[in-house]
Amino acid sequence: MASPTTLSARDKAQAFVDNFNRSYEEKHVAFENQFWGTKMALSSTEESPYSTELLTKTKAEMEDLLSDPAVIKEAKEQQEALANAKGEDVQEVLKVLDVIVRTCRCNEFPTPESKAVREETNKIEGSLEKSRNEMTLGYTNEEGEFIKASSVGLRTVLRTAPSESTRKSAYDGLRSIGAFVCSNGFLEIVRLRNKLAHLLGFEDYYDYTVTNAEGFSKSKLFEILDGLEEGTRPLMAKARKDLEELHGVKALDPWNTSYMMAGSVVKKMDPYFPFSKSVENYLRSYAAMNIGYSNATMTLDLLDRKNKYSNGFCHWPVPAWIKPDGTHVPSQTNFTSLADPAAVGSGLTALNTLMHEAGHAAHFANIAQPSPLFSQERAPTSVAYAENQSMFLDSLVGDSAWRAKYAKDLQGTPIPFAIIEEDIRAKHPFAVFQLRAMLSVSYFEKALYELPEAELTAEKVQSLADEVEIRIQGGLGARPLLSVPHLVSDEASCYYQGYTLAEMSVHQTRKYFKDKYGYIVDNPNVGPTLTESYWKCGNSKPFLQIVKDLTGKELSGDDWVDALKEDLEEHIAQERKEYDGMISKCEASSAEEKDGEEPLDLAMTVKFVDGDHVISDSSQSGLLSACKEFEAFVAARVAAAKASS
C-alpha cells in the first residue's frame, strides 16, 4: 500500500497536470479556430471574429503557456517528487509530466530577446500569409485570356493542358510566387528565424526545427538524406535520358515534364475519378479497411475559392485525449483542399488529398493518451510520424486493386486495365522524379538557412532555388521551390524532410502488410493494426521506434529504392494480377448483395462546408446522405460555371 506521502505527491502532481491540460486545451482551441477562420477567409462576426491580429494573439498565448519557465520548472519538480513512487496511476502522471517537459523544451524562449524575436516573426508571418492568400495568380490560355487559378490549379494545368504556351504560362505563374514572397517579408522571416535559433544555441533554424521535431540533429538528418540522394542519382539521370528519348528534349522543360508523363492518360482516367464521388469512395475504402474515427467530428472545405489558403491541410481544433476519469475527448478535425470540379484531373487530385488528409484525421482521432499534448501535430510530434499515416493511405489510390473497385465512372463501369497500364507505363520509369523533388525542398531549406545574412537577398534566394533544383532534380522542377507553401508557414517550415522519411516508412509498412497478408486494399486488418501499432501511442514513442516495432526493421530507404528499380513489365504483370483479383471479388460480392446500399459507419460526424456555408451534415442525415447532398452541390456549382462561361 502506498504511503500517505506518496499519495499526496501524486495528488499534487495530478492537480498540476489537470490544470495544465485544461489551460492548454483552451488556448489550443482558440488558436486553431483563428487558424481555420483566417486560412479559409471566413466572415468575421461578433460571436466569431477572425483576423490575422487575433491569429497572432492566440498563437502567442498558446506559446506563452508552452514557453513559460514556471511551467517547465514545476513539471520537473513534480517529476522529482514522484521519482521513487510506484503504481500504474503514478506512471500515467509521470507520462504526462514527461510530455509537458518535452513540449515546453520545443517552445522554450528563455530570454526576453528570444521571446521578442519570436513575436516579431509571428507578426510578419501572419502578414505575409494574408498577402500570399490574396495574391492574384493565374495563366493565359490559348485565346489570350487571363484565367485566375490557385497554385494547385496552376499545377493541374501543367499536368493536363495540351497547349505548351498555356502550360508555360501556368509555370510562370508558379514562379511569380517566389518573387512575391521575397518582396513581402519572407527574407526578414528567414533572418529572424535564424536569429532565434542562434539565441537558443542551435546552428541555424533548420537545425532547431529538426532537432525539436525528430529528436536528432540536422547533420544526422542529412546523413540519411545524402545516402538516399546519392543512391537514386543514377536512377534520376537514367529517367531524364529516357524521357528525352521518348518525347524529345523539350520534355525536360519544367512546364512540359508533368504533361509528357501523364497528360493524355489523365484525360482518359478522368471519367473514372468523378470529383463528386471522391468523398464517398474515400469513406468506403476506409470502412473496408476497418478504420474508424472514435466519434470525431470532421469539417471538410474542399472547393477552391478566392482568398482561400493555397494548400490542403488537416488541423485539430480539439485534440483527442483521455481524461483522468477515463472520459474520452473525441477530436474535432478541420481539413481542406483546393478542388476545381470542372478541371480535368480534379477528381483524382481531390481523392488523393482526401485519402491523405483523412489519414491524418484517423491517426489523430485514435490517439488515446492522458493529455492533449500527445495528439497535437507540432513538436515534439515527429513530422515523419505524422506524414507516415497519411502517405501510407493515399498510396493506395495508385494500386490497381484499389482502382478496380473504386475508380468507376458515373454509370458504375470500372476503369479498364488498359488505361491503368498506360498510366503505369507513363509514370513508373519516372517515379524517381517525385523522390528527387521531395529531396530538393529539404536541400533548398538547408542551403537557405545556411546563407550568410549579408547574402540574403531576393536575387540570391531565387538563384539558390534554381541551383538546388538543377543539382537535385537534374533541371528546373515543375514546382518551383519558392512556390512550396511550407517554406513560408511557421508550422510547416523545415518540415519537408518529414515527407521523405515518411515515404521511406510507407514502403516499409506496405511491404510488412504485403508479406503478412498478401494484400492491403480492403484488408480489414489494416485499421486495427495501424490503430494499435502507429496511432494510439501518439508522440509518446519515437518515430524510428514505432516503425521498427511494427515492421521489425530499422527505417531505411531500401524498399522505396527497390520499388523504383522494379522491372516495368514485371510491375505491370503484378498489377494486372491484383486488378483481376479485385474485379472477381467485386463481381462475386455484387452477385450476393446489391453493392453500395449498406450504411457506412466510421464512428464519425462529417460536415461539408464551402467557407461560411454548411452544405450538409451527417449528424442530420447519415454519411451517405451527406455525401449525396455534397454531390448535388458540386453538380450545381459546375452547371453554374458552365452557364456563365
Secondary structure, DSSP 8 states (H G I E B T S, - for coil): ---HHHHHHHHHHHHHHHHHHHHHHHHHHHHHHHHHHHHTT----SSS---HHHHHHHHHHHHHHHT-HHHHHHHHHHHHHTTT--SHHHHHHHHHHHHHHHHHHHT---SHHHHHHHHHHHHHHHHHHHHHHH---EEE-TTS-EEE--HHHHHHHHHH-S-HHHHHHHHHHHHHHHHHHHTTTHHHHHHHHHHHHHHTT-SSHHHHHHHHHHSS-HHHHHHHHHHHHHHHHHHHHHHHHHHHHHH-GGGGSTTTHHHHHHHHHHHHHGGGS-GGGHHHHHHHHHHHTT---TTEEEEEEEE--TT--SS-EEEEEE--EE-TTS-EE--EEEEEEEE-TTSTTHHHHHHHHHHHHHHHHHHHHT---SSGGGG-SSTTS-HHHHHHHHHHHHGGGGSHHHHHHH-B-TT--B--HHHHHHHHHHHGGGTHHHHHHHHHHHHHHHHHHHS-GGG--HHHHHHHHHHHHHHHHSS--SS-GGG-GGGTSGGGTT-THHHHHHHHHHHHHHHHHHHHHS--TT-TTHHHHHIIIIITTGGGS-HHHHHHHHHSS---SHHHHHHHHS-HHHHHHHHHHHHHHHHHHHHHHHHHS-TT-S----SEEEEEEETTEEEEEHHHH-HHHHHHHHHHHHHHHHHHHHHH-
